[in-house]
Structure formats: C-alpha cells, structure tokens
Amino acid sequence: MSKELNKMKDTFDKVVHFQGSGMIMSEYLKKEKWGNIFFLIVYIALFISSYLLIDGPATVEGPICVFLGFCFVQFLKYRTFKKDEENKKRNNKGLYHRL
C-alpha cells in the first residue's frame, strides 16, 4: 500500500509542477505587461512612419530581426524569472520543512 501511495504522490507532484509553470508564465506576463505594450506601440509607430517617410523599411529583414530580437530577450528574461521563482519556492519550502 505504501508503494502505491508513493507512486500516486509522485504523479501528483509532477502534475502540480507542470501546472505551476503556467502560473509562472502568467505572473511574468503581468509583470512585463507595460514593457510589452510599449514595445508594440513603438514598433507599430516606427513601422508606419517608415512607410510614410521612405515608402517602407529599408530592408525586409530589419523589422523581422527587431521583433525576433525582442522575443529572444523576453525568452531570456522569462527564463531568469522562472529560475528565481523556483528558487523562492524551494527556499520557502525548506524553511517550513525545518519548522
């Protein structure tokens, strides 16, 4: 009976960990909301102004690379945010475990 309970507990922990990563993503998006909105507004404004001033961007790859660069930076920031949150949870869990 004990082995079955341990297997169920391990399965439950895996499910909770998987669902917890979605919660971390929503927390990160809430934190970075205004930065993302500001980037999109400036990106769209510069794209429109390039059409008005010089009939389009100088190269096709320019706007694409700027957007991909922004996505890459956001990915790196999310990765560090996720590691920090997991470390906080692990530290808090350890503190309660000691009590």
C-alpha positions in Angstrom: 0.0 0.0 0.0 2.8 2.4 0.8 4.4 1.9 -2.6 1.1 2.8 -4.3 0.7 5.9 -2.3 4.3 7.0 -3.1 3.6 6.5 -6.8 0.4 8.5 -6.6 2.2 11.2 -4.7 5.0 11.4 -7.3 2.4 11.5 -10.1 0.6 14.3 -8.3 3.8 16.3 -7.8 4.6 16.0 -11.5 1.1 17.3 -12.4 1.3 20.2 -10.0 4.8 21.1 -11.2 3.6 21.1 -14.8 0.5 23.3 -13.9 2.7 25.6 -11.8 4.8 26.5 -14.8 1.7 28.0 -16.4 1.1 30.1 -13.3 4.7 31.4 -13.5 4.1 32.4 -17.1 1.0 34.4 -16.2 2.9 36.1 -13.3 5.7 37.0 -15.7 3.3 38.4 -18.3 1.6 40.5 -15.6 5.0 41.8 -14.5 6.2 42.7 -18.1 2.8 43.9 -19.4 3.6 47.6 -19.8 7.0 46.9 -21.3 5.5 44.7 -24.0 2.7 47.1 -24.7 5.2 50.0 -25.0 7.4 47.9 -27.4 4.4 47.1 -29.6 3.2 50.7 -29.8 6.7 52.0 -30.7 7.2 49.1 -33.1 4.0 49.8 -35.0 4.6 53.6 -34.9 8.1 53.2 -36.4 6.8 50.8 -39.0 4.1 53.1 -40.1 6.4 56.1 -40.1 8.9 54.2 -42.3 6.1 53.8 -44.9 5.1 57.4 -44.7 8.7 58.8 -44.9 10.6 56.5 -47.2 7.9 54.2 -48.7 8.7 51.2 -46.5 11.5 49.9 -44.4 15.0 49.9 -46.0 15.2 46.1 -45.8 12.6 43.4 -45.3 14.7 41.7 -42.6 15.0 44.8 -40.4 11.6 44.7 -38.8 11.6 40.9 -38.6 15.0 40.9 -36.9 13.9 43.6 -34.4 10.9 41.5 -33.5 12.8 38.3 -33.2 15.4 40.0 -31.0 12.7 41.3 -28.7 11.3 37.8 -28.5 14.7 36.4 -27.7 15.3 39.0 -24.9 11.9 38.2 -23.5 12.7 34.5 -23.5 15.9 35.1 -21.6 14.2 37.3 -19.1 11.4 34.7 -18.6 14.0 32.0 -18.0 15.7 34.0 -15.3 12.3 35.0 -13.8 11.3 31.3 -13.7 14.6 30.2 -12.0 14.2 33.0 -9.4 10.6 31.9 -8.7 11.6 28.2 -8.4 14.4 29.2 -6.0 12.0 31.2 -3.9 9.6 28.3 -3.7 12.3 25.9 -2.9 13.7 28.2 -0.1 10.3 28.8 1.4 9.6 25.1 1.3 12.8 24.4 3.1 12.0 27.0 5.8 8.6 25.5 6.5 10.1 22.0 6.4 12.6 22.9 9.1 9.8 24.2 11.4 
